[in-house]
């Protein structure tokens, strides 16, 4: 089955951020698109408005007739869906072509030049930056993003002229092994998803295998000094990037008055006075990686400089909700210890002398079990910590694994409290908040409007 012969596409888990980009892609190709998701969301409602049929009850009888012809219907599912899901079982028992989301992206990278961003963290922001740099240039791109771009209010960009496709290369469930990158960035290889990989060695090996998939004549651009032993095909150029080091690097960094400006040094030509549209420290290295892929793709220096300044960021990635002289509130997707350290360190650099209060919702029982000490160490960079219950996502509870593991290992914070989501706004209403960050990949984002109201009404 190829993309052109498909008449209908059915998605199991249609409302996921990555899946929804594919929903939009197939709608743009004129296909009949339907699917299931567990709960309604703002994103699923938008997909319905755009032409998809989506329901929220696990029932094979609700699959529309147009999606019951196995000869011309493709079924796409996310690995988070259990194998015993009734609709997945129906399609499997009736001989349908069933692919993971990553396999579909892999099909697309076989027909276009894939610009991929892999790594434990930084994938979404960096890939969205790459997409913005290309989209704003004469080169253009298609892009499947892991977040909603603030510049375009979507996670899918389309071009009828560009040979490039920008993809976030996700290591979860070894999904990125289906891709065929022309050029890829690897941002970090800090251990994660040990429920899938078991050991750090297996996790690292997965990245090494990924690098072997880069096409001959392509590029590997790895963060300087990460623990990567790449296996690349003949003709693949291996380069590094970083802050003050690497083949691509930032130098002469200037931070002040809410701005970050730096000089970009590159084997393809230097660009002075790059000004970040989202001025947080971690975006310096994200920007260097994104500019490297843009230069490789033929984006001009002037196009790069302009687009870096106009990049508006990604929803839930260092996302300012309130930005006033005496009150700052931002939401961030950070859910790994290294990401949390970066997020808190960046906000403290932006607001020196201000008290930083962090609300953290741990994501997954296994991740909490494996990294509770590292979470505690990262959160201890804050002045105050409020810990919510673990968001289970796809997992069942593990005996003895709760937020208490993190709480008991916090050090040197002036205040720490554990609470449920229902208690959060009441606790915040009684605190003197100067800078507040909510962190986590679960449903903490759904509370942002309530938190905004609570802070503004104080």
N, C-alpha and C positions, 0 to 999 in steps of 0.2 A: 504494500500500500504506500503510495506517495501522496504528498500534500495536495497535488493537483487533482487526483482521482477521488479524494474524500468529498462527500456531500454533506455529512453531518459529523459533529464532534460532541461527545458527551463527557463532561467533567465531573469526577467524584472528588469533592473538595474544591468547588469552583471559586469560593470566596477567599482563598489564600492569596497572599500578595503576589507570589510568583505565578500561581495558576491563573489569576485574573488577567495578567498580561497576555497569556496565551488565549484566554477567552476573547479578549479584545482583538488579538491578531487574527483569529479565525473569523470573527465577525467582519473584520475589514476585508477578508478574502471572499465574503459573500456566502459563507457556510451557514448551515443551520446549527445553532449552538444551544445546548441545554446542559443541565447539570444539577447536582445536589450539593448543599452545604448544611452543616449542622445547625447553624443559627443565622438569622438575618443580620445584616450589618449595613453600614452606609455604603460599603463597597459593593455588596451583592445587589443592593437597590439600584445603584448606578449601572451595574451590568445589565439588569433587567430593563432599565430605561434605554440602554444602548442596543437592545434587541435580543438578549439571551433569555431563555426560559429557565428559571431556577426555582427549585422547591427545597423544603427543609425537613421533610419526613423521609426516613430510610425505607423506601417502598418501591420495588421494581415495577409495580403497576403504574407508578407516576412517571415512568420514562416515556416521553412522547413517541408516537408511532414513527416519526421521521428518523428516530435514533435506534430503531429496532431492526434495521437491515445490516447484517454483518458484512456484506460485500462493500458497502461504501460509508460505514460509520467507524470512526476512530474513537476509542475510549481512552481517556487520560485520567490518571489518578495520582494523588500525592502519597508518598511513603507514610505519612501520618495516619492514613486511613487503614483500619484493621483489615486483615485478609478475609475475615468472616462477614464483612459488610454485605448486606443483602443485595445491593445493586451490583457490587463488584462480583459477587458469586453468580448472579444472573448472567452477566456478560461473559464470565469465564466459562460457565457451563454451556453456553450457547455459541462458543467458538469465535467470539469477537476478537479483533486486534486490540490488545490492551497495552498501553505504554505508560511508563512513568513520565512525569513532566520533563525530567532531564533528558530522556530519550528523544522527546519531541524537539527540545532545544538542540540536541545533537544532530538531528536531521537537518535543522536549519543551518547549523555551522558547517555542514558538508556542502552547502550550496552558496554560502556567503563567507566573507573573511571575518572570522570571529575575533573580536577584541574582548578578552575575558579577564575578569578580576577575581582572584582566588585569595583565600587567607582566613584565619580565624576571626579577624575583625577588620573593619574598614572597607569591606566589599561593597556595601550598598552606597555609601557616600562616594567612594572612588569611582565606581562604575557609573553612577549618576553624573558625576563631574565629566567623565569621558564622553558620555552621551551628549551633555550640554556643549562641550567643546566642539564636537563634530557637528551637531545639529545646527549650531550657530555659525558654522563655517561653510565654505563652498563644497566641502567633502560630503556632509550629510551622513546619516546612519539610520539603521533600524536599531531599536534597543528594547531589551526585556529587563526591567529593573526590579530590584528587591524592595523598593519603597516608592512612595508617591513623590515625584519631583515637584518641588514648590514652583519651579519655573513654568511647568507645563500641566500641573494638576493631574498627572497620570503616571502610570508605570510602564507605558508602551509608547515608543516613538516609531514612526514609519516614514520611509523614504522610497520613492519610486526610481531614484537615480543612483543611490549609493550601493557599493558592493560590501560595505561594512555592517556588521551586527555586533552590538555591545551586549554582553551577557555577564551576569553575576554567577560565578562558578562556585556552586555550593558543595562543600565536602560532606555534608550530612548524607548518610546512607550511600556514600561514595558516588553521589550524583554526578560530580564533575568528570568522572571517567567516561561519560557518554559524549563529551564535547571534543571538537577538533579545532583547537585555537590556532589562529594565525599569529597572534601575539597575546601574551598574558602577563599580568602583574601578579606576584604573590606577596601579600602584605605582611603575613605573620603565620607562624605555625605553632602557636601556644596550644597545648593540649585541650581538646574539647571533644564532645560526643563520644566519651569513653564507653557509653552504653552500647554504641555501635562497634567501636574499634577494639575495645578491651584494654589495649596497652598503648603507651606513647609511641613505641616502636612501630606498631601497626598504623598509627595515625600519620607518622612521618613518612612511612613507606607509601601511603596513599597519595601524598603530595608528590613524592618522587615519581610514581607511576603517572600522575597527571602531567608532569612536565614532559614525559615521553610522547605525549599525544600532540604536541605542538608540531605543525606541519614543517617540512624542510623549507628553509628560507625564511622561517618565522623568527619570533623574538620571545625570550624569557627575560623579564625584568623583575628581579627579586629584591626585596628589602635587604639592605646591607647587613651582613652578619647574622641572618636568621639561620636556623639549623636545617638547611635544605641540602640534599645531595642529589642534584638534578640529573636525570637521565634524558638526554635530548637526542633527537635524530640529527644526522649529519646536515650541516648547513644552518642549524638554528643558532642565532647569536644570543649569548648569555651576558646580560648586563645587570648592574645593581643601581639602587637608588637610596636616598636617605637625606638627612639633614646634616649638612657639613661634610658628608662623605658619600661615595658612590659615583658611578658614571653620570647619573642624573642627580642633582643635589640642589638644595637651597643654601644660599650664602647671604651674608649681610642682612640678617633678619632684623626688622625694626617693629617693635610692638609699642603702641601707645595711642591714647585718645580713641580707644575702641577700634583701632585699625591694626592690621598686620600686613607689612610690605616686605618683600624679599627679592633677591636676585636669583634667577634660575640658570643653572649651569648644566650644559648638555653637550654630548658629542655631535648633536645635530644643529647646534647653534644656541648661544646664550640669549636670555631675555631678561633685561633689568626691570626692577620696580614692578614686580607682580603684586597686585593688591587683591587680597582674598575677599570675596563677597560675603563669606561666613567666617568672620575673623576669630577662629579658635585655633589653638596651637597645633592640635592633631591634624588640622586641615592643611598644614604646610606640607607634611609628607604625603598626605592623600593627594594634594595638588601636584606635587612633583611626579608621582606615579601617573596621574591622569594626563599631565602634559607630555610625558614620555610617549604614551600610547597615541596621543594626538599628533605629535611630531612624526612618528612612524607612519601615520595614516595620511600625512600630507597637509595637515592644518598649518596655516601660516603663523608666524610669530605675532603679527598684529591681531589676527583672529583669536589666538590663544590668550593674549593679554586682556583683550576686551571681555572674552567669555569668562575668564577666571574672576573678573571683578563683578560680573552680572550673575554669577552662580548663586541661586537663592537657597540651596540646601535641599534637604529631604525631610518629609514629615517624620517626626519621632527621632530624628538624629540631631541632637543639640538644638532642639526646636523651642525658641523663645515664645512663651505665651503671655508673659507680662514683662515689660522692660521699662521700668521707671527709676527715678533717682533713688528712691527709698525702698523699692520692692522689685525683685527680679524672680521670675518663675520660669523654669524651662523643663521640658520633657525630653528624655533620652532613652533610646532602645537598649542601651548598654546592659548586657546580661552575663558577661564573662568578667572575671576579676581584672584582667588587663584593660578591658574597655572601661570598667568603672574607675580604675586608677586614672586613665586618660581623661575621662569626663570630669572628675572632681578636680584634678590638677589644672585642667584647662579653665574651668570656671573660677578657681582661686587666683589664677594668673590674671584673668580679666577683671576680677573684683577684689584686689588685695585689701586686707583689713576688714572685709565684710564677713559676717557669720554665715557659714554654708550649712544648710540643713538638707539632708538626703532622705528621701523615702525610697526604699528598695523592696521590690517584689521578686523574690527568687523564682527562677524558671526551671522546672523539672526537679524531681526528687533525686535522680541520679547525679545531675550536675551539682546539686547542693551537697550530696554525700561525698562526691569526689573532690570538691574545691572549697569546702566551708571555711577552712583556715585562710585560704587565699582571698575569699570574699571578705572575711573579717578584716584582714590586713588592708585591703583596698578601701573598704568603707571607713576605716579608722582615719583616713585622710580628711574626712569631714569633721565639722564641729559638733553636729548633732545627727543622730541616726534614728529613723523610724523604720522598723522591719515589719513587713506584712507576711501573711502566710504564703507558703510555696504555691505557685501556679502549676498545676499538674500537667497541663497540655495533654500529651498522648499517654501519660503514665498513670499507673496505680500507685497508691501510697507505699512507702517502704518503712517498715517498723523502725522507730527511733530516729528517723530523718525528718526534722522540722526546722523552722527558722531559728529555733533555740540554739542549734549547733553554731550558727554564725554569731548570734547574740552573745553567747558565752565566751567568744574569742575576740570581741571588740576590745580595743585598747586606746586609751588617751582621748576618748570623746567626752565632751562635757555633759552630754545627755544622750541616753539611748532608751528606746521603748519598743515593745512589741505590741502589735494590735491587729485587728481584723480590718478589712476594707471599710466595713460599716462604721467603725470607730474613727477612721482617719480624719475626716473633716472636723469632727469635734475636737480632736487633739490639736490639729493645726490652728483652729480658732483661738486656742488658749496660749499659743506660742508667739513670741516676738520674731517674726520671720523677716530676714533681710534678703537672703538668696536661697531659694528652694529648688531642688532638682528631684524629679521623680524618675527612677531608673527601673528598667525591666522589660522583658519581651512578652509578658502576659497581658492581662486585661486591665492593668493599671491605667492605661491610656484612656479607658472609658470614663475614668473619674476626673479627667482634666477639667471639663466644664464646671463640675461641682467645686473642685479645688480653686479654680479661678474666682468663682462667686464668693467662696469663703474668704479668700484673701482680700478681695476688693471690698467686701462688706465690713471688714474689721475697722 
